[in-house]
């Protein structure tokens, strides 16, 4: 036990209680030194609790309450002796009856002294037994705090009352039901996952509250003071207790560092603190690893710990419900249905026939999940069986994996499951999946320190499989009509399922995870009955699982040549169908918040165009003349009732072939109609409309104006000021030096097309700026979001020549930040470059934008000029990334 500085050495003759503040600061420094010297966090936490006990006991006496009939109780975390540097000090003053006038004065003096001391954060409640009963009956939080109320000083006869009050106001069942409902709501607030990027280690699933929950429910029923006492009662095993205690110590140590860093009661592992706390746990950079490797390893330990705690919470509370709550229900009769020699149903949950089932029949480890996957009437696994199952999972070795009956069972789960996600999630949770597929075990809890991948790799993989399964459900068929139709006609869905299972399985090893994952998949396929052709198809899908998304996001898919090149890489409809379903499911499982209808439309467009090329024949050359004539004919059909074809042709003859290759007939008709209606008006023309073909929430902005320098830079600067995020840009210059610019934007506020005043403001701002494009509006300074400040993104600039377009392709990868596109546009403006089109992609904290540019008169840059520009752009981006903009 740690001995700290005695309080009485600071407070002489019981006079100056303000000295307690200095005493506590000195003791905190002492505890910090003890911790640095290797004392355990449990010793530190207990010593701090004892320190606060000593201070409150002294202040209680100082207020003249020592001889009173009142009792001073520690409640909440303080009641459990869980005190971190800035934890709240929650106390309750309990009286047998209402306070007398003298007692009220003494209590007021005591409470005032807590504030006089200065460094307590007291949470004080003053209750009589009667009021305590009344409040506990109606307030679950108060009832919960009473379970762990600890008498510090005062009337010993009151010490039995807190738990007695809970027993009188809540039954085992009502308390259990209420706490489980509370836990469910808490889980929902944290997305029902242990794997949030910035987890709340106290309240998120698998956090400290999950351990508290076990203690509250068990202590309420068994009337014990310590969780350790539950071992002797058979409620928890020594092994389970050890897991919980190790997790608790780990969490306390994290909270200790969080409190010290923030100087407050902080429980959120924000990006702001992850790097420094990882270092305090000894995670350091390794040669050849990414700069974020220490954070990823530290967070991996956290996620694995949270998974363990969450699983134990589930098992122990299910065990309590099955052994204590349910048997006491009125008219309860256990329902038992025999399944086979291994399993039975007990109250609709599967249970082993006897405790040696898994030991005597190892195949039952997988059989239980096959039954879960294929029999919807099974509502789960009985708690006793879960305990046996988690122990049996540790025995899965290579001998187990090599047995044909086990391999067949695993594939049956994949192929026949109507609840594949739930089944595989359970297999992961209870240790089976990670042991059956050791490579999957390696990625469990593995996070990537970025804002794009918001789940751990294992959770992302399971969500991908869930998305695939959902494509055959009517509800999701409406949301994903094309991909659902494609998925449902796949002849072998297990092929895309196995590709999904292995697509990221090699992450964290170093090297190309796609190639390494493909090698793992080939070995798996050979063991699990796939033909060589099927194995090669699965390996190809894994190797190319990023091909479709990169093509859609980084290339101009309105260019027939791009589509033909993409189609040739696939070769046939089978590869296209499998890749399309895998890609859409993958992106949605990576970060659903970043999957918007714009990205969806790009995927759909790429799929349908590649499908047409494959069906017509890959050896068939692109007939550009026919494509142009078909587009012109379709556009003229939309205009024939409004304008003469002579007027239409007059507009079109000013436009090059590239325009009719890349624009749709509908957009061409819209542009033409607007230009003819605008007439000879010299002012810039600006039109807005919903662009639902691209995305239900996308807005199309068409600008027709005299071609001048700085048009792109000026336009994107104004759009940024108007809170519009550019997703795509296309700039076409007519032969008479007029520019036709089309921008697809997403509105940050979602009100542009429903707020006439705002729409008018956007149009007028663009017209005014474009009328004076020689006066660049400049950048609008914005505060960089908190999360982005913690990412050190390497700025890269690659410039290459696109020989088909005879344009330079400038690829920029940098930290996403407010006004980035406007900043880049300004840089191009300064170099005197014309931007012909742009592809904008924001992937979490990273912006990956592509610009097609030329010098004046459509002349591309030379190699020397391109190299110089790349250096200048990178230098400008490096400077911008190093600045934290604090002005709004």
Residue, then its C-alpha position, 0 to 999 in steps of 0.5 A: x500500500x502506498x503511503x502519501x504525505x499526511x494531511x495533518x502536516x499541512x493543516x496545523x491545529x485544524x485551522x487553515x483548510x485552504x492548505x488542503x489544496x497544496x497538500x493535494x497538489x503535493x500528493x498528486x506529484x508524489x503519486x505521479x512520481x510513484x507511477x513513473x517509478x513503476x507502481x501499478x495504476x491500481x495502487x495509484x488509483x487506490x492511493x488517490x481514493x484514500x487521499x480524498x477519504x482523508x480530506x473529506x473526513x477531516x472537513x467533515x470533522x472540521x464542520x462539526x459533524x463528527x458527533x452528528x447522526x448523519x452519514x457521509x458516503x462516497x458514491x459513483x466511481x469514488x464509491x468504487x475507489x476509482x479516482x483518476x487525477x480529475x475525476x469528480x468527487x461524488x458524495x451523499x450525505x444521508x440522514x435517518x430523518x429530515x435535517x434539523x436547522x443545526x444540521x443544515x448549518x453544519x452541512x452547509x458549512x461542510x459543502x462550502x469548505x469543499x469549494x473553499x479548498x479549491x481543487x475538488x469537483x464535488x457532486x453532493x446530494x443530501x437525502x433523508x432515507x425517505x427521500x432517498x427511497x422516493x428518488x431511487x424508485x423513480x431514478x435508475x441512476x440514483x439507484x445504481x449509485x446506491x449499490x456502491x455507496x461506501x460510508x466514509x464517516x458518520x452514523x454506522x447504522x446508516x451504512x446498510x441503508x443504500x443497498x436496502x433501499x435498492x432492494x426495496x425499490x427495484x426487483x432483480x428483474x426490473x433492475x436488470x431490464x432497466x440497466x440492459x435498456x440503458x446499455x442498449x441506448x448507450x451502445x446506440x450513441x456510439x454506433x453499436x461498435x467498439x471500433x470508433x476512430x475516437x472512442x469514449x473509453x468510459x461509455x462506448x461498447x467494451x469500455x469501463x461502463x461495460x465492466x461497471x454494468x457487470x458489477x452493478x447487476x451482480x452486486x445488486x443480486x448477490x449483495x457482495x462488495x467486490x467483483x472478486x467475491x463473485x468468483x466464489x459464488x460461481x458467477x464469474x471464473x478466475x480467468x474471466x476476472x483476470x481479463x476484466x482486471x487487466x482491461x480495467x488497469x489498461x483503461x485506468x492507465x489511459x484515463x490517467x494519461x488523458x487527465x494529465x494531458x487535458x487537465x480535466x476529466x476526459x474519457x475520449x481518445x481523440x486524435x489530439x491525444x492518441x499519438x502522445x498516449x501511444x508513446x507513453x505506453x511504449x509504442x515507438x516508430x519502427x524503420x520501414x513502418x508508417x509514421x502512424x504505426x505506433x498509434x495503430x498498434x496502441x489502438x489495436x490493443x485498445x480495440x482488442x481489449x474492448x472486444x474482450x470486455x464487450x464479449x464478457x459483458x454479453x456472456x455474464x449478463x446473459x448467464x445472469x438472465x438465464x440463471x436468475x431472472x428468467x427462472x423466476x418469471x411467473x408461470x415459467x416453464x423451460x422449453x427444450x427442443x432436441x436438435x441432434x446428439x450435440x445440440x438442443x434448443x433451450x428457450x429458443x437458444x442453442x445449447x450443448x447436450x453436455x459439457x464435453x461436446x466440443x472436446x469430444x466432437x471438435x466439428x461441433x465448434x463449426x456446426x453450432x454456427x452452421x445451425x445459427x446461420x441456417x435456422x432462423x428460429x435460433x435466437x442465440x447461444x446459451x451463456x454456459x455454451x458460450x463459455x465452453x465455446x470460447x474455451x474450445x476456440x483456443x484449441x483450433x489448430x492446423x490439424x483442425x483446419x486440415x480436416x475436410x469435414x471442417x472445411x466443408x462446414x465452413x464453406x456451408x456457412x458461407x454459402x447457405x447462411x441467410x444471416x452471414x454477417x451475424x454468423x461471422x460476427x459471432x464467430x469473430x467475437x467468440x474467437x472461432x474466425x480468427x483461429x480458423x483463419x489465422x490471417x484474419x486473426x492478425x487484422x482483428x483490431x487493426x485500425x488505419x490512422x485516417x478519416x477514410x477507414x472509420x472501422x478496424x480492418x476486421x469490422x470493415x471486412x464483415x460489413x462488406x460481407x453484410x452489404x453483399x448479403x443485403x443486395x438480395x433484400x428488397x429494401x436495399x434493392x431500392x437503394x442499390x437497384x443496379x448492383x442488386x440486380x447484378x448481384x442476384x444474377x451471379x452464378x456463384x455468390x460464394x466467389x465474391x464472398x471469399x474475395x471479400x473475406x480476403x481482400x484486406x486480410x494482408x493489411x499490416x504485414x507490409x508489402x502490397x496487401x492485394x497481392x499478399x491477400x490473393x496468395x492467401x486466398x489461392x491457398x484457401x481455395x485449394x483447401x476448400x474445394x474451389x477449382x483452379x479457375x475459380x481460385x484464379x478469379x477470386x485472386x484476380x478480384x482481390x488483386x484488382x478490388x481497387x481498380x473500379x473505384x480508382x478508375x471512377x474517381x481519378x479518370x474521365x469516364x465520359x471519355x470512351x477511350x478510358x471506358x474501353x481501356x477499363x473494359x479490356x482489363x476486365x475482359x468479360x462480363x463475369x469479371x465486371x459483375x463480380x468486381x462491380x458488386x465487390x466495389x460498391x459493397x467495399x466502399x459502403x463498408x469503408x465509410x458510409x458517411x463518405x459514400x454519397x450519391x455522386x460516387x454511386x452515380x460514378x460507379x453505375x455509369x462506369x459499370x453500364x458503359x463498360x458493359x456496353x463495350x464488352x457486349x459490343x466486342x472488345x476488339x471493336x474500335x471506338x467509332x467516335x464519329x458515330x458517337x458524336x452523331x448519335x449524341x447530336x441527334x438525341x440532343x436535337x430531338x429535345x430542342x426541335x420544338x423550341x428552336x430552329x435547327x439552324x440556330x441550334x447548329x449555329x451554337x454547335x458549330x462553335x464547339x469541338x468534337x470533344x464536347x459532344x463526346x463527353x457531354x450527355x444529350x440532355x446536358x447539351x440540350x440544356x446548355x444550348x437552350x440557355x445560350x440561345x435564350x441568353x442571346x447577345x447579352x455580354x454578361x456571363x450566363x449562370x444556370x443552376x439545376x438539380x442534377x439527379x442523374x448524377x446524384x439526388x443531392x447534386x447541383x449542376x452549375x452551367x457557366x457560359x462566358x467570354x474566355x478569360x484568364x482566371x475563370x476556373x480560379x475565380x469560379x471555385x473561389x466563389x463557390x467555396x465562399x458560397x459553401x458549395x463543394x465541387x465534385x466535378x468540373x468540365x471546361x470547354x472553350x468554343x471557337x469564338x473564345x467563349x467558355x462553357x463550364x459545367x460544375x457538379x457541386x454538393x451544397x454543405x447546407x442543402x438549401x440552395x435549390x429551395x431557398x430562392x434568395x440564396x440561389x439568386x445570391x450564388x448566381x449574382x456573385x458568380x456573374x459579378x466575379x466573372x465579369x471582373x475575372x481580372x480581379x481574383x476574389x482571393x481565398x476565404x480563410x476558414x478554420x481547419x477542422x480539429x481532426x484534420x490538424x493531426x494528420x501529416x499527409x505527404x503532399x505529392x504532385x505528379x504531372x504526365x502527358x495524356x497523348x489522346x487529349x494532348x493535355x497535361x494531367x496534374x495529380x495532387x494528393x494533399x491534406x483536405x482543408x478549407x478552400x483547397x480547390x480555390x487555392x490550387x486554382x489560384x496557383x494554376x492561374x499564376x502559372x498562366x495555365x488553362x484548366x480543361x477539366x477536374x476530378x475532385x475526390x476527398x477520401x477522409x482527411x486526404x484530397x486526391x484531385x486531378x486536373x487536365x491543363x494546357x498552356x494557352x492555345x491548347x499547347x501542353x507543357x514540356x517535360x521541363x515546364x511540367x517538372x518546374x510546375x510540380x516543384x512549385x505546386x508541391x512547395x505551395x502545398x507544403x506551405x499551406x499544410x504547415x499553417x493552421x488557419x485560425x481566422x474564420 
